[in-house]
Amino acid sequence: MTSYPRAQLNTGAYLKLTRAACFICELLAGNPEYPHHVAYRSEDVVVFMAKFPRLVGSLLVAPVQHREQVVGDFEVDEYLALQRVVHAAGAALAEVVSVERLYVLSLGSQQANRHVHWHVAPLPPGVPYEQQEYAALSGDSYVQVPDEVMAEMAVALSTKIAQLLR
């Protein structure tokens, strides 16, 4: 797998962006200030490449409808339908990038990033244990994956996710 340089996240600018508006709703509305590469979209869910990935190939899965509570805002069937897409996105990701372990978690805050979303992050093989788990996902740096590579990954994932959800 190709490695890419890491960059420091401008925390102030990031917080300003995430607190200004719901980045997922803005992405879905086509706002050019919130660009992401969409890998899959239906009327209920969207899967897109993380803009500031901690791990190469990181995806976000979110309901199209703005919801804020990961469990409380969903009926069981709605939640399970979303988890089916999370599963398909993870399975597709494992076909596109090398994965030793797939991390799936819901992050966000009522102070920023309120729209419910799940992170699907592929830990590549060979990462020393001390750099896995929380260490792999934390910190204030991200992988600088070239835009054209992100676009290619999104296209490859799109086909695979659609096939898995049939």
PLY file of the C-alpha trace (Angstrom):
ply
format ascii 1.0
element vertex 166
property float x
property float y
property float z
element edge 165
property int vertex1
property int vertex2
end_header
0.00 0.00 0.00
1.23 3.47 -0.82
2.06 5.65 2.16
1.22 9.32 2.25
2.60 12.16 4.35
0.80 13.35 7.44
-0.26 16.94 8.02
-1.17 18.83 11.15
-4.86 19.52 11.44
-5.58 23.21 11.89
-7.80 22.67 14.90
-9.12 26.23 15.01
-10.18 26.20 11.35
-11.63 22.70 11.74
-13.73 23.73 14.74
-14.93 26.86 12.96
-15.99 24.77 9.95
-17.73 22.05 12.00
-19.53 24.56 14.21
-20.64 26.83 11.33
-23.03 24.29 9.84
-23.78 20.59 9.72
-21.07 19.35 7.39
-23.08 16.30 6.37
-26.19 18.32 5.52
-23.98 20.79 3.62
-22.29 17.93 1.73
-25.69 16.51 0.82
-26.87 19.94 -0.33
-23.85 20.22 -2.64
-22.19 23.12 -0.82
-18.70 23.46 -2.40
-17.25 24.56 0.96
-17.87 21.03 2.25
-16.45 18.80 -0.49
-16.14 15.06 0.05
-15.96 12.12 -2.32
-19.23 10.21 -2.09
-18.86 6.46 -2.45
-22.53 5.55 -2.12
-25.82 7.34 -1.70
-29.41 6.23 -1.45
-32.46 8.13 -0.32
-31.69 7.09 3.28
-27.90 6.92 3.66
-24.66 8.38 2.34
-21.13 6.92 2.47
-18.22 9.25 1.81
-14.47 9.51 2.16
-13.24 11.23 5.33
-11.86 14.68 4.54
-9.20 14.45 7.27
-8.51 10.69 7.49
-6.39 9.30 10.30
-6.05 6.09 8.26
-5.97 5.74 4.47
-9.40 4.81 3.14
-11.42 6.04 6.12
-15.11 6.41 5.39
-18.09 8.00 7.06
-21.59 6.54 6.90
-24.52 8.79 7.79
-28.27 8.93 7.43
-29.41 11.45 4.82
-31.99 12.81 7.25
-30.40 14.95 9.97
-30.40 12.91 13.18
-28.30 13.60 16.26
-28.64 10.68 18.67
-26.97 7.45 17.59
-29.68 5.26 19.11
-32.43 7.53 20.43
-33.30 9.11 17.06
-33.92 5.80 15.28
-36.45 3.04 15.33
-34.76 -0.36 15.54
-35.42 -1.16 11.86
-33.95 2.20 10.75
-30.87 1.64 12.87
-30.36 -1.89 11.57
-30.73 -0.67 7.96
-27.94 1.85 8.59
-25.78 -0.83 10.16
-26.26 -2.97 7.04
-24.67 -0.13 5.05
-21.88 0.23 7.63
-21.20 -3.50 7.18
-21.24 -3.26 3.37
-18.95 -0.21 3.45
-16.49 -2.07 5.68
-16.57 -5.19 3.51
-16.03 -3.08 0.38
-13.21 -1.18 2.04
-11.46 -4.45 2.88
-11.48 -5.25 -0.85
-10.01 -1.87 -1.84
-7.28 -1.37 0.80
-5.24 -3.77 2.92
-6.91 -4.20 6.29
-5.62 -5.94 9.40
-8.45 -4.65 11.54
-11.50 -2.55 10.73
-12.50 0.07 13.28
-16.15 1.14 13.37
-17.27 3.88 15.73
-19.70 6.72 16.05
-18.20 10.05 17.02
-19.61 13.55 17.18
-20.77 16.07 19.72
-23.70 18.31 20.42
-21.16 21.15 20.14
-19.97 20.24 16.62
-20.48 17.39 14.14
-23.99 16.82 15.52
-25.27 14.77 12.55
-25.00 11.09 13.47
-22.31 9.29 11.53
-20.17 6.20 11.78
-16.46 6.14 11.02
-15.21 3.06 9.20
-11.43 3.14 9.46
-9.10 0.45 8.06
-5.99 -0.30 10.09
-3.35 -1.52 7.61
-1.32 -4.66 8.30
1.96 -4.32 10.14
1.18 -1.38 12.40
2.89 -1.93 15.77
0.41 -2.58 18.57
1.34 0.66 20.36
0.13 2.58 17.28
-3.17 0.70 16.93
-6.60 1.23 18.49
-7.05 4.72 19.97
-3.52 5.73 18.99
-4.32 5.10 15.32
-7.39 7.33 15.47
-6.34 10.12 17.78
-4.01 13.05 17.56
-4.11 16.22 15.56
-2.63 14.96 12.32
-4.19 13.30 9.31
-3.03 11.45 6.20
-2.72 13.66 3.12
-4.23 11.38 0.51
-4.22 13.09 -2.91
-7.65 14.15 -4.10
-7.43 11.99 -7.23
-6.64 8.92 -5.10
-9.64 9.67 -2.86
-11.81 10.00 -5.98
-10.55 6.66 -7.34
-11.21 4.94 -4.00
-14.73 6.38 -3.88
-15.48 5.03 -7.37
-14.10 1.58 -6.52
-16.06 1.51 -3.28
-19.25 2.68 -4.96
-19.52 -0.37 -7.17
-18.64 -2.79 -4.36
-21.03 -1.26 -1.82
-23.89 -1.28 -4.33
-23.20 -4.97 -5.13
-23.13 -5.90 -1.45
-26.42 -4.14 -0.74
-28.37 -5.91 -3.51
0 1
1 2
2 3
3 4
4 5
5 6
6 7
7 8
8 9
9 10
10 11
11 12
12 13
13 14
14 15
15 16
16 17
17 18
18 19
19 20
20 21
21 22
22 23
23 24
24 25
25 26
26 27
27 28
28 29
29 30
30 31
31 32
32 33
33 34
34 35
35 36
36 37
37 38
38 39
39 40
40 41
41 42
42 43
43 44
44 45
45 46
46 47
47 48
48 49
49 50
50 51
51 52
52 53
53 54
54 55
55 56
56 57
57 58
58 59
59 60
60 61
61 62
62 63
63 64
64 65
65 66
66 67
67 68
68 69
69 70
70 71
71 72
72 73
73 74
74 75
75 76
76 77
77 78
78 79
79 80
80 81
81 82
82 83
83 84
84 85
85 86
86 87
87 88
88 89
89 90
90 91
91 92
92 93
93 94
94 95
95 96
96 97
97 98
98 99
99 100
100 101
101 102
102 103
103 104
104 105
105 106
106 107
107 108
108 109
109 110
110 111
111 112
112 113
113 114
114 115
115 116
116 117
117 118
118 119
119 120
120 121
121 122
122 123
123 124
124 125
125 126
126 127
127 128
128 129
129 130
130 131
131 132
132 133
133 134
134 135
135 136
136 137
137 138
138 139
139 140
140 141
141 142
142 143
143 144
144 145
145 146
146 147
147 148
148 149
149 150
150 151
151 152
152 153
153 154
154 155
155 156
156 157
157 158
158 159
159 160
160 161
161 162
162 163
163 164
164 165
